[in-house]
Amino acid sequence: MRSVKQELRQNLLQRLNDRGPLFEGLIGYGETVMPQIINAILSRHNFILLGLRGQAKSRILRSLTELLDPVIPIVAGSEVNDSPFAPISKYARQLLAEAGDDTPIAWVDRSSRYVEKLATPDVTIADIIGDVDPIKAARGGHVLADELTMHYGMLPRANRGIFALNELPDLAGKVQVGLFNIMQEGDVQIKGYPVRLVLDVMLCFTANPEDYTARGKIITPLKDRIGSEITTHYPETVELGMEITAQEAWTARHGRCVRIPDFMAELIERIAFEARTDKRVDKRSGVSQRLPITVMENVVSNAERRAVTTGEVEIVPRIADVYGALPAITGKLELEYEGEIVGGQAIARELIRRAADETFRGRAGGAITDEIVMWFDAGGALQVTDDVAAGVAVRGFEAVPGLVDLVELVALAKPGDTAVTAAACELVLESLVARRKISRTDGGSYGRALEEKRRRPGQDYFGGLSA
């Protein structure tokens, strides 16, 4: 009978030989992470994924079940998925001895062979491995040292399957020793009673690199027994990030067609990329890929609300909707001390503007905007809110000389496409705000650029005189 690691290895080799897809829905890891995972499985290693939050670590582990057999036979009633050919529990051995070929058999599908646990400091040996159950002992008339009195934990119940433990460094050292004993010796002591469990299980872990390397919470013997250490990462390009967000974000809304301009999808993705390079955002915590996903969903919802109230037939997001999605941004950012002083809302608005500028530069970097800037410098002002229909917004943008012509000239919008034209005009204005050529209030009012206030000699940051 083959072990679960041999099963994973042989099924993986078959997929590689058939040139079939290995894991569905994992984007951006084809040349980096996936080859390392393949090597770990082919080597029959237990492995750990190191990565910041929102890097699909848990999704990778859950995808491993695709390499398991569709179903396997177990001794019916077994808590640890005992094989009829090589039982490990006393219950199954006794049943086989008594019933022989008449032993009842049950079948377990691949999804039931995956067990996942989030490690926290309060997780105990009883949770992971098991504990003595006095009620079982009393009802069965067994002594406490009898294996039949044991209440199995999550790891034994994952026998002949995959056991995934998220955030391994948060697990107490005592429990880590228990894991080490299972991996190395196949036994463990529970309440002082030695219990031998020759488990057949693939062990997979995840951890934050900061916790794993800097705080040193993983005991050395356990770390040494983990066969492969694989580092995950965020999308390496905006295009890959956009593909992930398009796959994961819920944007289909009943009753109205949703049309997301490609420059809006890029802008939303660039918010995360800008945040990952901002010195005021905590690099150790990272900026999750869930940020652009939730922002996209909020943006579409804000545009949906506008479409319902104005009677528009389709939902087309604009920059004003991105500002309406601020709660989806601020909740995903862990700030450094300097960022806490500035405030999450202010940083989020700045990230939106920087993302808009990068998006506009990438699509129309050489565009001449002097006429637009001069109009605002001459006292022109424009109020843009997220609750007006696209046609009304475009009529307001037509008052700005050259604005609508510019977005059509650089192919941000096609002539006559009112909804996309409104979004593209806002993109141009946001780019100019980012360059400080014009200004924008939190209420959505565009006007001339604000003069930068410079400190006089001896003046502190708050306008007073320093001592």
Residue, then its C-alpha position, 0 to 999 in steps of 0.5 A: m500500500r502506498s503512502v499519502k506522499q507517494e500518492l501525491r508524487q505519483n499523481l503529480l507525475q501523471r499530471l506532468n506527463d499528461r501536460g495537464p493543469l496542476f492547480e486551478g486559479l493560482i496566477g503569477y507563480g508559474e515560474t517562481v513558486m510552483p516549480q519549488i512546490i512540485n520539487a517538494i512533492l516529488s521529493r516527498h517533503n513536508f514543506i513550509l510556505l513563507g510569505l506575507r498576508g494575502q499571498a495565496k498561501s492557504r489557497i496553495l495548500r488547499s489546492l494540494t487535494e487535487l493531487l489526491d485519489p478521488v476516494i480511499p477505503i477506510v475501516a468503517g467507524s475509524e476516527v483516524n482513517d485506518s486502512p483495511f490493509a494496515p490499521i494503526s488504531k487499536y479499534a481497527r485492529q480489534l475489528l479486523a481480528e474479529a470480523g476478518d473479511d466481513t469488516p465494514i468498509a467506508w469510503v472517504d473522498r479527497s476533500s475529507r482528507y484535508v485538515e487545516k488549523l490556524a495556530t494560536p498561542d492557546v492551541t494545546i496538545a489535546d487540540i492537535i494530537g489528542d487527550v485521554d477521555p475519562i468518559k470513554a474509559a469509564r464506559g468501556g471499563h478501560v484503564l486510562a493508559d489504554e489506547l481506546t480511551m484516547h480522544y484523537g486530535m486534528l492531526p491523527r484525524a488527518n491520517r492518510g491525508i494532508f494536515a495544514l497548519n497556518e502561522l506555525p511560529d504562533l504555536a506554543g513550543k510544547v505543541q511544536v515538540g509534540l509535532f516533532n515527535i510525531m514527525q520523527e518517532g511516530d509517538v507522543q506522550i499524553k498525560g504521561y502515557p506513551v501513545r504510538l501513532v504511526l501516522d501517514v500524513m503530509l505536513c504543510f505549514t505557513a508562516n510570516p517571514e518576519d515571525y519565522t526568521a526574526r523572532g525565532k519562534i520555531i524550535t530548531p528540531l522541528k525546523d530541521r525536519i521541514g524538508s522544503e522552505i518555499t517563499t511566496h510573493y505578491p504579483e510581480t507586475v500590475e498586469l498579473g495583479m489585475e488578472i488575479t483581481a478580475q478572477e477573485a473580485w465579485t463584480a457581476r451584479h443582477g439587473r444591470c451590465v457592469r463595464i469596467p474600463d481597463f484604466m480603472a482596473e489598472l488604477i485600482e491595482r496600482i493602489a496596492f503597488e503604491a502602498r507596498t512601496d510607501k515608507r509609511v506603510d509597514k513592510r513587515s505586515g505587507v499589503s494584501q492582495r485582498l486590498p485591490i479585490t475588496v476595493m474593486e468590489n466596493v467601487v462597483s457597488n458605489a457605481e451600482r448605487r449611482a446607477v440605481t438612483t440616476g436610472e442609468v442602464e449600465i454600471v461604469p465605475r469612475i474615480a469618484d467611486v474609488y474615493g467611495a471605497l476608502p474603507a476597503i483601503t484603510g482597513k488593509l493598511e498597517l501604518e508605521y509611526e509616521g503614517e499614524i501621524v498623517g492618518g490612514q484616510a490621508i494616505a489612502r487618498e494620496l495612494i489613489r492620486r499616485a495610482a491615477d498619475e501612474t496609470f495616466r502616464g503609462r497610457a498618455g505620458g506625453a499628453i499636453t495638459d497646459e490648457i487644462v491647468m491654465w483654466f484652473d489657474a485662471g479661477g476655474a473650478l469644478q465640482v465632481t461627486d459620485d452621485v451624478a449621472a455620467g451625462v451630467a458629469v461630462r457636460g461639466f467636463e466640457a467646460v474645461p477647455g481641451l479636457v474631453d478632446l484630450v481623453e479622446l485623442v489619447a484613446l482613453a475613451k471613444p467619442g460618444d461613450t459618455a460613461v467611459t469619457a466621464a471616468a477618463c476625464e476624472l483620471v486626467l484631473e486626478s493625475l494633475v492633482a498628483r503632480r500638484k498642478i491643480s488641487r482637489t478637496d475631499g468633497g470632490s471640488y477641483g481648483r487651482a493648485l494650492e501654494e505650498k506653505r514654507r517654514r520660516p527660519g526658526q518656525d516649527y512644523f505647526g507654524g509656531l516659533s521654535a525655542 
